[in-house]
């Protein structure tokens, strides 16, 4: 699933946008991880885990791309490292949390539940101005840049 996701979801993000694809990936992760925790059917479980792997690859790629497109060149390396370090930290946190759960199904449901608040990113996260420019949506890209500048304390018009 991971290989298929890496091949497919990058292109989907190029067509639909980084933000929209990230939200689709997040929903897919939550739904199919939860499905794998509740099913008693082996075939359904294997398909659900395959789809989770598909979406995990997309999540890794899309987060890296959107961060590199939103963060200024001076901080791009730092934020790239933060993304890379977050994966082993997340795995360590999962292992620690798993030590309190003897039932893998409960742990999997907890992981799915913990993903729900990230859906709120839809209302906060801006679309990549780089992607908007590749789609010839210059006014929207300028509006995103203005929003980013305003949130960083810059008052004058940017562009």
C-alpha positions as CSV (number, residue, x, y, z in Angstrom):
1,X,0.0,0.0,0.0
2,X,2.8,2.4,0.9
3,X,4.4,2.2,-2.6
4,X,1.1,2.7,-4.3
5,X,0.3,5.6,-2.1
6,X,3.7,7.2,-2.8
7,X,3.1,6.8,-6.6
8,X,-0.5,8.0,-6.7
9,X,-1.0,10.6,-4.0
10,X,1.7,13.0,-5.1
11,X,0.0,13.3,-8.4
12,X,-3.4,13.7,-6.7
13,X,-1.9,16.5,-4.7
14,X,-0.7,18.1,-7.9
15,X,-4.2,18.0,-9.3
16,X,-6.4,18.7,-6.3
17,X,-4.1,20.8,-4.2
18,X,-2.0,20.1,-1.2
19,X,-4.6,21.0,1.4
20,X,-7.5,19.0,-0.1
21,X,-5.4,16.0,-0.6
22,X,-4.0,16.2,3.0
23,X,-7.6,16.2,4.3
24,X,-8.6,13.2,2.1
25,X,-5.5,11.4,3.3
26,X,-6.3,12.2,7.0
27,X,-9.9,11.0,6.6
28,X,-8.7,7.8,4.9
29,X,-6.2,7.1,7.6
30,X,-8.9,7.6,10.4
31,X,-11.6,5.6,8.6
32,X,-9.5,2.6,7.5
33,X,-7.5,2.4,10.7
34,X,-10.7,2.3,12.6
35,X,-12.2,-0.3,10.2
36,X,-9.1,-2.5,10.8
37,X,-9.7,-2.3,14.5
38,X,-13.4,-3.4,14.4
39,X,-13.5,-6.0,11.7
40,X,-13.5,-9.7,12.4
41,X,-13.0,-10.6,8.8
42,X,-9.4,-11.3,7.8
43,X,-9.9,-10.1,4.2
44,X,-11.4,-6.8,5.3
45,X,-8.6,-6.4,7.8
46,X,-5.9,-6.9,5.2
47,X,-7.6,-4.6,2.7
48,X,-8.0,-1.9,5.4
49,X,-4.3,-2.2,6.4
50,X,-3.3,-2.0,2.7
51,X,-5.3,1.2,2.4
52,X,-3.8,2.6,5.6
53,X,-0.3,2.0,4.1
54,X,-1.5,3.8,1.0
55,X,-2.6,6.9,2.9
56,X,0.5,6.9,5.2
57,X,2.7,7.3,2.2
58,X,0.6,10.2,0.9
59,X,0.6,11.8,4.3
60,X,4.4,11.7,4.5
61,X,4.8,13.2,1.0
62,X,2.1,15.8,1.2
63,X,3.2,17.2,4.6
64,X,6.8,17.5,3.4
65,X,5.8,19.2,0.2
66,X,3.3,21.6,1.8
67,X,5.7,22.6,4.5
68,X,8.5,23.2,2.0
69,X,6.2,25.4,0.0
70,X,4.8,27.4,2.9
71,X,8.0,28.0,4.9
72,X,10.6,30.5,3.8
73,X,13.9,29.3,2.4
74,X,15.8,30.3,5.6
75,X,13.7,27.9,7.7
76,X,13.0,25.1,5.2
77,X,15.8,22.9,6.4
78,X,14.8,23.3,10.1
79,X,11.2,22.5,9.4
80,X,12.2,19.5,7.2
81,X,14.2,18.1,10.1
82,X,11.2,18.7,12.4
83,X,9.1,16.6,10.1
84,X,11.7,13.8,9.9
85,X,12.2,13.8,13.6
86,X,8.4,13.7,14.3
87,X,8.1,10.1,12.8
88,X,10.5,8.3,15.3
89,X,9.0,10.4,18.1
90,X,5.5,9.3,17.1
91,X,6.6,5.7,16.9
92,X,8.1,6.0,20.4
93,X,5.0,7.6,21.7
94,X,2.9,4.9,20.2
95,X,5.1,2.2,21.7
96,X,4.8,3.9,25.1
97,X,1.0,4.2,24.8
98,X,0.8,0.6,23.7
99,X,2.4,-0.5,27.0
100,X,-0.9,0.6,28.6
101,X,-3.1,-1.2,26.2
102,X,-3.1,-5.0,26.0
103,X,-5.7,-5.1,23.3
104,X,-4.4,-4.0,19.9
105,X,-8.0,-3.2,18.8
106,X,-8.4,-0.6,21.6
107,X,-5.0,0.9,20.8
108,X,-5.9,1.2,17.1
109,X,-9.3,2.8,17.9
110,X,-7.4,5.3,20.2
111,X,-5.0,6.2,17.4
112,X,-8.0,6.8,15.1
113,X,-9.7,8.9,17.7
114,X,-6.5,11.0,18.2
115,X,-6.6,11.8,14.5
116,X,-10.0,13.5,14.6
117,X,-8.8,16.8,16.0
118,X,-6.4,17.1,13.0
119,X,-9.4,17.5,10.8
120,X,-9.7,21.0,12.2
121,X,-6.6,21.8,10.1
122,X,-9.0,22.2,7.2
123,X,-10.2,25.5,8.6
124,X,-6.7,26.8,9.6
125,X,-4.4,25.5,6.9
126,X,-3.9,27.6,3.8
127,X,-3.4,26.1,0.3
128,X,0.1,26.2,-1.0
129,X,0.7,29.4,-2.9
130,X,3.1,27.5,-5.1
131,X,0.4,25.1,-6.1
132,X,-2.0,27.9,-6.7
133,X,0.5,29.6,-9.0
134,X,0.9,26.3,-11.0
135,X,-2.9,26.3,-11.4
136,X,-2.8,29.9,-12.7
137,X,-4.7,31.2,-9.7
138,X,-2.5,34.2,-8.9
139,X,-5.1,36.2,-7.0
140,X,-5.7,33.4,-4.6
141,X,-1.9,32.8,-4.2
142,X,-1.5,36.5,-3.4
143,X,-4.3,36.3,-0.8
144,X,-2.7,33.3,0.8
145,X,0.7,35.2,1.0
146,X,-1.1,38.2,2.5
147,X,-2.7,35.9,5.1
148,X,0.7,34.4,6.0
149,X,2.3,37.8,6.2
150,X,-0.5,39.2,8.3
151,X,-0.3,36.2,10.7
152,X,3.5,36.9,10.9
153,X,2.9,40.5,11.9
154,X,3.5,42.1,8.6
155,X,0.9,44.9,7.9
156,X,1.8,46.3,4.5
157,X,0.7,44.6,1.3
158,X,3.1,41.8,0.2
159,X,3.7,40.9,-3.5
